C-alpha cells in the first residue's frame, strides 16, 4: 500500500502499467585511448593495455578507443594480426544515455488515473509518461497535476460531466464488486452521503454517483432520486430489496471495500489519464549532451525530460537530480598526455591513468593517478613489459599489433629513440609469434608507404601532432614514413596542404617530415615562419625543403629542437 496526497493507494497489482527497459549503456566503464590522428602505436597500445587492464581488474570493463580513422600502416597491422579495430569515439562528454534512469514506467492514455498514482507510489517518482496504443509518448502526469485536480475538486462537488467515467474503471480502482446493473459511462456529480434521508433530494440530480455506508433507507432514497451508480462502502452488502429496487430503476450498484471518504477520492482516480495529462512534455534524445539539455530541464516545473527513441517512444527519463554532479566518464590515456591531442571533453572526464613515452603534457587531474612517462621507443614496449611483469601473455592478435607498433615507432629499431628495452621486447615478440622482426617491419613499411591514392590533405593530416610554446605560439609537425623519396614529386600540392593547415589553425608554421626508412633520413617541408625551423637545425631550406640526414624521430630529433628555438 502506498499513499498519494494523504490517500491510501491500494491494489498491489496493476496490469495497465507499462515498463520500458533502456538498452545497456554502450559506453565502457573505462575507455583506453591514444591521441588524435592515431598512428600504429596509439592504436596498438590502446588495444594491448585495455586487454591487460581487463585481466588485472576484471571488475571493470576496459575498452580500446580511437579518435580518428586508422592510417594505411595501422590498417595493414590490424589485418595482419587479426586484431579488432577499436571503436571510434568522437568525444568523452556525458550524454543523456549516460545519466538517465534505465527503467521507466508508462501508463496508457485511456487507463484510469489511479495507474499513475500507483506508479508514483511504487517507484517514488513524481512524473509518469503517458503513451498511446503504439507506445508513443502523448503526455505526462505529474504530482502537481494531481494536486491541482484535488484542490479544484475540493471547492465543489466532483463532476464527471466533461469526462464520463466507465463503471468498470471505477470498480477497478476500488477493487470492488458489481452487485447490480451494468457497466456504463457516468457523467454526473459525485456525492458522499452524510445528510439525513429527508434532505438528500435538495442537491442530487438524476445520474449522479452516490457513495453511502450501511444505511438502507439512504440507499433506497438515492435510488429513488435517480442515482446512476450507488456505491456502498465498507464492504457491507446492501439488503436484497435495495438491489431489487436498483434493478427496477436501472441503477448500478457497486460494493467498495473502502470507507466512504477513501472510496470517493479513489473514484476520482478512475478518470482516464488523458483528462489530466499535460501534452507536449519535454523530450530529449539519448545522444544529446547533458550540457545542452540542463537549462531546458531546469526551466520546466517538473524538472525532468523524457528520453525518446526515433519513434517517440519513451526509453528513459532524466531528472534534475541526474544532472547535478553526475559521475564522469573514466578514461585511461596511452601514448600522449597533451590535452590538445586527447579526446574532446577530457577535461570533464576522470583520467584514471597515463601510460606514455613522450614528455609530460598539460593534462590535469583532480586526484593523484598512476602516470608513466618512460623514455623508450614506443608505448607498446611499456605495455608488453607490464604483461610480463604480471606473469601474463597477450593474445596472439594483440601481440602482433604491439610488434607492429614498436617497429613503426622505432623505424624497425633504427630510430635514435630505440632503447635496449625495445630490442628485448621485440626479441620476446619474435619468439612468441614465430616471426622475424626485421622482415615483418619492412613488409609493413613497404605495404603502407604507397600513398599514391591519398590526397595531399590526407597525407598531411595522417600523423599530425600539435605543439605549443610557453609564449602561446602553436605549430604542427606531421610525419610520413616512406621507402624512397618519390613522394617529394608532389611537393607543390603538399606545400599547399601545409599552408591550409597553418592558416586554418593559426599555427606559426606547419611542417611535414618525409622520412625514408631505407635512406634513414628526412626531408622536412615547411609552410609559414620557417626561419625558426632553419635556425633550429642550423641549415637553410632549398626549394622549401630542409634536408635532415640521419633524422628519423619526430619526438627526439625534431620536436625538442623546434621548441628550443623559442
Secondary structure, DSSP 8 states (H G I E B T S, - for coil): -EEETTEEE--S--TTEEEEE-----S-SEEEE--SS--HHHHHHHHHHHHHHHHH-TTS-EEEEESS---HHHHHHHHHHT----EE-S----BHHHHSBSEEEEEETTSBTHHHHHHHHHHT-SEEEEE-TTSBEEEEEEHHHHHHHHHHHHTS--B-SSS-EEHHHHHHHHT-EEEES---EE-SBEEE--S-GGGGGGT--TT-EEEE-S-HHHHHHHHHTT-SEEEE-TT----HHHHHHHHHHT-EEEE-SS-HHHHHHHHHTTSBGGGT-EES--EEETTSBHHHHHHHHHHSTT-EEEEE-TTSBEEEEEEHHHHSS----EEEEES---GGGS-TTGGGSEEEEEEESS-------SS--EEEE--SS-HHHHHHHHHHHTT----HHHHHHHHHHHHHHTTTTTSTT--HHHHHHHHHHHHHHT--HHHHHHHHHHHH---TTS-HHHHHHHTEEEEE-TTS-EEEEEEEEESSSGGGGGHHHHHHHHHHHHHHHT-SEEEEEEEETTTTEEEEEEEESTHHHHHHHT---BTTEEEEET---IIIIIHHHHHHT-
